[in-house]
Amino acid sequence: MTAEEVESLAREFLAAHDPGGDRLEFLRARFDAGLAWVHFPAGLGGLGVHRELQQVVERVLAGTPQLDTGVQGIGLGMAAPTILAFGTEEQKKRFLRPLWTGEEIWCQLFSEPGAGSDLATLATRAVRDGDEWVVDGQKVWTSGAHHSRWAILVARTDAEVPKHRGLTYFVCDMHAPGVDVRPLRQITGEAEFNEVFLTGVRLGDDLRLGEVGDGWRVAQMTLMNERVAIGGAPVRRGGGMVGVVAEIWRSRPELRTHDLHQRLLKLWVEAEVTRLAGARLREQLAAGQPGPEGSGMKLSFASLNQALSGLDVELRGEEGLEYDDWSFRRSDSVDFFGRGAGYRYLRAKGNSIEGGTSEILRNIVAERVLGLPSEPRVDKDVPWKDLPR
């Protein structure tokens, strides 16, 4: 299918569906028409065409009801591609449509108090009981768990084998008995994320993604997609955080100094290099599944965003030290550009932690992109039950 044919389909859809009517019905119809993810198979929100043709659809449907990526980000960027790759046909049909329309929000149950950077040491257990699995454990840093219907969950199903081989991947019902979500207050004053306690949570085997014991391979796809979603999102030239800083520079000449000018120029170049590298990464992604290069993009994004948000505060002088609202609240999404410079500065501190710490991402880039020798791993072949904890 050509770009012209995709554009014609999008225009026909727009002519037949009123974007000013019911928002949810419009989004459902768009999914059914194959204009949600054009590279997904027909019947699952797509047309089975090249990923880059999504840009054609977005141009035609600009100004129509859109997705709330601040709330739906985990579902769209992590759960959906994993379900597409490893889910059964029934799972794909059950989960993808309400995930895309936003009727069902998703979160991610991966990290634990004792398993963050080394995720494979996770201790949450899933024990089989007939056609069900009984899950017990604790997860942490779970963004959006307080408003999520479903979660992607990795749990240990075999403690007798090395840590990477005894894991299984599930879809977790966040409304199931035994799921307890508790807020974690952040440096910004709000609670985007949570700790989640799982006590005797029963999940049907039909909620398992992939084979038993193959959870690490499934999780790797999720993590690679997560890093692309965070670090490789499309940004126009001069957009994003560098655009915010550049606008302050242009509009407030009294704030300028030679040193700040030099720093802004350097960061502008870094932002443009990162933007172009992201475009190349998305072209590679269009040809197949995401690779370890996404770790480099996410690493660059975190460093750049932190440097720019710091310069933003400095440029504003005393005004930059103001903070709009310290009150505790359970936020529904990350409104990075709708808040003040102080919020952006504090929130950006999380960029080098969420989606993989910068330290771990440097190891991934070194080993899997540059081909440098791996770090010694003395626990690689040790059964999980024998690891010191």
Order of alpha helices (4+ residues) and beta strands (2+ residues): alpha-alpha-alpha-alpha-alpha-alpha-beta-beta-beta-beta-beta-beta-beta-beta-alpha-alpha-alpha-alpha-alpha-alpha
